[in-house]
Amino acid sequence: MLGINVSPKETIHSLALHYQTRGMQKHLLITADSTIVTINAERHSFKTKAIQWKKILKTMEQVKLNSISRLKRPSTKSFYDGAMAAQMEVITSKKTYVSIDFDHTQAPLMLSKTIAMMKASLKDASPKVDF
């Protein structure tokens, strides 16, 4: 299973999570085959476990991709460096969907389960990465 069909002939190929603030950048890219974590300039690659990819895709079943750019942000701490600014990308066979910017500590409700599952997929990573 490479992806989940989100509409006829549209399949999720990868999910990306970006965090940044002054002096810190974190990127997490997950596909069916690989997971890449980049913290500032330090990059770590891991094989994505099939069960993890399926769990992540399962959380995306209720996400309306066309609306993630218009979600309500629960807080605005990133406006004054109280939190890192975060953004999620969903890359499908047809289009790249980009979320609104939100605080890394408080994602929009529609994305929170997927983000939690993406981070959980790193718990057994070696070397350990703090995302």
PyMOL commands that set and color helices and strands:
alter all, ss='L'
color gray80, all
select helices_A, chain A and resi 50-59+65-70+77-80+109-120
alter helices_A, ss='H'
color red, helices_A
select strands_A, chain A and resi 5-7+10-21+24-31+34-39+42-47+85-92+96-98+102-103
alter strands_A, ss='S'
color yellow, strands_A
deselect
rebuild
show_as cartoon
